[in-house]
């Protein structure tokens, strides 16, 4: 009775492999998240300034400017 059967060893091996897999997955996710490029989110003020610049340069029409400005304002 003091000896483990092969089934006990297989179950222990499975449990340890599962635990190691979970730890490995967590480490992989943390490393992946730290390497992800961080795109700064423009504030509403910055976005409105960009829109004004695009309009002043003639890259967008008055209608496009109004639509985009309305979209920015509604997100506030």
Backbone as a ProteinNet text record, in pm:
[ID]
protein_1_A
[PRIMARY]
XXXXXXXXXXXXXXXXXXXXXXXXXXXXXXXXXXXXXXXXXXXXXXXXXXXXXXXXXXXXXXXXXXXXXXXXXXXX
[TERTIARY]
80.7	0	85.2	208.6	293.7	341.6	328.8	376.1	263.4	300.9	205.1	194.2	75.2	58.8	92.8	98.4	129.5	24.6	-100.1	-207.7	-186.9	-140.5	-111.4	-1.7	102.4	211.7	163.8	78.7	26.2	-61.1	-142.6	-227.2	-141	-40	51	123.9	169.1	236.5	142.9	18.6	-80.1	-105.5	-120.4	-146.2	-28.2	93.2	210.6	225.6	197.3	204.8	99.9	-18.6	-124.6	-85.5	-31.1	11.6	123.2	218.6	327.6	274	175.7	116.2	45.4	-25.5	-95.7	4.9	110	213.3	279.7	311.1	371.7	281.4	152.2	56.8	49.7	48.7	43.5	168.9	284.4	409.5	408.3	364.3	359.4	267	150.4	56.5	113.6	182.4	242.6	352.7	435.9	543	483	382.4	317.3	252.4	189.6	124.3	226.7	341.9	442.8	510.1	509	570.8	474.5	347.9	248.1	271.3	267.7	286.3	170.9	206.4	105	76.2	-43.9	-86	-155.9	-98.3	-163.5	-296.6	-395.3	-527.6	-530.8	-565.6	-570.8	-689	-665.4	-774.2	-866.3	-982.1	-1078.7	-1019.7	-949.4	-889.3	-786	-702.9	-602.1	-668	-772.4	-841.6	-906.2	-964.7	-1024.8	-918.7	-802.2	-693.1	-646.1	-637.6	-598.5	-700	-827.1	-931	-920.6	-895.1	-880.7	-762.1	-651.9	-534.5	-564.1	-631.9	-666.6	-757.3	-850.7	-942	-865.1	-774.8	-697.2	-606	-556.6	-469.6	-549.7	-679.1	-763.7	-769	-729.7	-728.9	-866.1	-951.7	-1088.9	-1183.5	-1302.9	-1402.1	-1469.7	-1545.5	-1620	-1719.5	-1779.1	-1876.7	-1809.6	-1693.4	-1619.1	-1574.9	-1530.7	-1490.2	-1606.9	-1722.8	-1840.3	-1880.3	-1874.4	-1910	-1812.9	-1684.3	-1583.7	-1587.4	-1609.3	-1617.8	-1737.3	-1849.5	-1968.9	-1943	-1870.2	-1839	-1751.2	-1654.3	-1565.9	-1645.2	-1729.7	-1806.9	-1905	-1965.2	-2061.4	-1993.6	-1863.9	-1791.3	-1754.1	-1772.8	-1736.6	-1830.2
-119.5	0	126.1	116.2	232.2	277.7	193.6	226.9	288.7	382.9	439.8	347.9	336.3	260.6	352.8	296.8	376.2	484.1	455.9	553.6	674.7	651.2	762.7	851.8	790.2	866.3	944.6	883.3	952.6	1071.5	1052.6	1163	1275.4	1242.6	1344.4	1416.4	1342.5	1402.4	1497.9	1457.6	1542.4	1669.9	1658.2	1775.3	1871.9	1820.7	1907.8	1971.2	1895.6	1950.7	2059	2037.2	2137.1	2264.4	2249.8	2366.4	2441.8	2369	2433.4	2504.4	2445.8	2509.7	2639	2639.2	2760.4	2870	2835.6	2933.9	2985.2	2895.7	2936.9	3028.3	2999	3083.3	3222.3	3229.8	3359.6	3440.4	3377.5	3447.4	3495	3409.8	3446.5	3565.3	3564.6	3675.8	3805.8	3797.5	3917.2	3973.6	3887.3	3933.2	3993.2	3928.5	3978.4	4114	4130	4257.4	4368.5	4335.9	4439.5	4481.2	4394	4426.3	4494.5	4493.7	4550.7	4700.4	4750.4	4894.8	4970.9	5075.3	5155.5	5277.5	5284.2	5398.7	5497.2	5614.1	5710.3	5754.1	5758.8	5802	5953.9	6011.7	6157.5	6208.1	6315.5	6377.3	6447	6482.9	6551	6681.9	6752.5	6879.7	6857.2	6754.6	6725.2	6685.8	6604.6	6561.6	6680.4	6772.3	6891.1	6978.4	6990.1	7067.2	7002.2	6870	6800.3	6826.3	6821	6846.2	6987.6	7084.6	7223.3	7238	7170	7175.6	7113.7	7000.2	6935.6	7024.5	7091.1	7180.7	7300.9	7357.8	7474.2	7439.7	7317.5	7274.8	7233.9	7229	7191.3	7042	6963.9	6819	6756.5	6828.2	6782	6897.4	6863.1	6965.5	7016.1	7124.6	7178.3	7075.2	7001.6	6899.9	6787.4	6741.3	6637	6687.5	6812.7	6872.7	6872.8	6915.5	6922.8	6784.4	6685.7	6549.3	6495.8	6512.5	6462.3	6537.3	6666.8	6747.3	6703	6679.4	6632.7	6496.9	6410.1	6278.9	6291.6	6382.6	6403.1	6460	6556.1	6621.4	6523.5	6435.6	6341	6238.5	6215.1	6120.2	6179.8	6308.6	6373.7	6336.3
0	0	0	39.7	44.3	-92.3	-191.2	-324.6	-407.2	-489.9	-584.3	-705	-756.6	-880.4	-997.5	-1114.3	-1233.2	-1255.1	-1219.7	-1236.8	-1146.8	-1025.5	-935.2	-993.7	-1048.2	-1107.5	-1229.7	-1310	-1427.4	-1388.3	-1286.3	-1239.5	-1183.8	-1104.5	-1051.8	-1164.9	-1263.2	-1377.8	-1451	-1469.5	-1536	-1456.1	-1324.5	-1239.7	-1245.3	-1235.9	-1242.3	-1380.4	-1485.4	-1620.9	-1640.5	-1586.1	-1595.9	-1521.1	-1400.7	-1322.8	-1395.8	-1451.8	-1525.5	-1649.4	-1714.3	-1832.2	-1796	-1685.4	-1641.7	-1608.7	-1536.2	-1502.9	-1630.7	-1722.6	-1848.8	-1928.9	-1931.3	-2002.4	-1940.6	-1809.5	-1741.6	-1773.2	-1767.1	-1798	-1942.8	-2034.4	-2176	-2198.8	-2134	-2149.4	-2093.1	-1980.2	-1921.6	-2011	-2065.5	-2154.7	-2280.8	-2333.8	-2455.9	-2431.7	-2316.8	-2285.9	-2267.4	-2210.8	-2188.5	-2319.1	-2419.7	-2548.2	-2644.5	-2613	-2703.7	-2717.2	-2839.4	-2857.9	-2795.9	-2729.7	-2664	-2751	-2801.3	-2880.6	-2788.3	-2773	-2685.2	-2744.9	-2660.7	-2704.1	-2700.1	-2812.1	-2820.1	-2738.5	-2666.7	-2592.5	-2691.2	-2643	-2729.7	-2781.4	-2694	-2735.3	-2845.7	-2830.7	-2932.4	-3064	-3055	-3177	-3248.2	-3171.2	-3232.1	-3298.1	-3234.9	-3294.5	-3425.2	-3425.8	-3548.3	-3659.4	-3623	-3723.2	-3778.9	-3690.9	-3735.9	-3830.4	-3799.3	-3886.1	-4022.7	-4021.6	-4148.3	-4232.3	-4166	-4237.4	-4292.3	-4210.1	-4252.7	-4370.8	-4374.3	-4483.7	-4607.3	-4593.4	-4706	-4731.8	-4632.3	-4649.3	-4624.7	-4552.4	-4532.9	-4564.1	-4602.7	-4636.8	-4509.9	-4525.7	-4411.8	-4359.2	-4450.4	-4410.1	-4330.6	-4378.5	-4307.1	-4170.2	-4166.5	-4039.7	-3941.8	-3987.8	-3900.5	-3850.3	-3937.6	-3897.2	-3792.4	-3817.9	-3724.8	-3592.1	-3599.1	-3477.2	-3394.3	-3459.1	-3387.9	-3322.7	-3391.7	-3335.3	-3211.3	-3216.5	-3100.8	-2983.8	-3011.6	-2905.4	-2841.2	-2919	-2861	-2771.2	-2789.1	-2703.3	-2568.5	-2552.2	-2425.3	-2314.4
[MASK]
++++++++++++++++++++++++++++++++++++++++++++++++++++++++++++++++++++++++++++

